[in-house]
Amino acid sequence: MSSTRPRSSAALGLLVAVVLLSAGAPAFACPYCFSQAQGPLVDAARLGMWLLLAVTLGLQGAFVFFFLYLRRRAAKAAGQALDEEWSGLQREWDRKGRLV
């Protein structure tokens, strides 16, 4: 019974710390971020955010297309290997079913 007591009090303390830290987050914002500021600085920050988002999504898309390309090439190579094996087997046997 005493072994579960420290765990529950530690979890409760962690929960209280998280709630207290998250409750005061808006007070730490600067006047430009906290209010509805407009201007070239805010426009540049927005443009930079969109640029970074586009680069990130473009890179992730490139990874997806690369892995799809590899999957397509692997399927094609497997089909070619099967065709080569089948043609090799057909050459070994004649029409009457005898090994040549």
N, C-alpha and C positions, 0 to 999 in steps of 0.2 A: 504494500500500500504506500509506503514512503517513497518508493522509486518512481511512482507516477506523479507525485506532488511537485518535485522540482521541474519536471517537464511542463506541467500545466502552468506553473507560475512563470516560467521562462517564456512560454508561448503567449501568455497574457501580457507580459511586459513588452514583448516584441510587437504585439498588436497595438498596445497603447502608444508605443513610440512611433509606429507607422502612422497612426491616426493623427497624432500631434504634429508630426512633420508635414503631413499632407494638408492639414488644415491651414497652415500659415503660408502656403506657397504663393498666393497672389500678392502678399505684402512685400515680397522680395523683387517684384517686377520693376523695371525702370519706367520712368514717365512715358517714354516713347512706346514701350511694349504694352504698358498697362492701359494707356488711353488710345483713342482712335487717331493716332498721328498720321498725317499724310505728308508726302514730300519725296524728294529724290532718293533719300536714304532708305525709306520704306519700300519704294518701288524697286530699288536695286536689290534689296534683301529678298523680295518676292521673286524677282527674276532669277536670282541665284538659286533659290529654293527649287524653282521649276527646272532649271538647268540640271541641278544635281539629281533631281527625280528622274529626268529624262535619261541621263547617263546611266543611272542605276537600272532603270527598267530596260534600257537598250542592252546593257550587258547581260542581264538575266535572260532576255529574249534570245541573245546570241548563244548562250549556253543551251537553252532549250532546243534551238534549231540545230546546234552542233550534235547534241545527243540523238535527235531524230535522224540526222544524216548518218550517224554511226549505226543506228539500228537498221536503217534502210540498206546500208552497205553490207552489214552482217547477214541480213536476210538474202541479199543478192549473192553473196559469197557462198552461203550454205546451199542455195539452189544450184549454183555452178558446180560445186563439189559433188552434189547428188547426180547431176547430169554427167559429169566426167566418170563417176563410178559406174553408173548405169551403162554408158557407152563402152566402158572397159569390159564389163560383164558380157555385153552382147557380142563383142569381138571374140571372146574366149570360147563361145559355144557356137556350133554351126546350126544349120536349120533343122537337123534331125535330133538335136539335143545332145550331141556328143561334144566332148571337150576337144578343142583343136590344139 
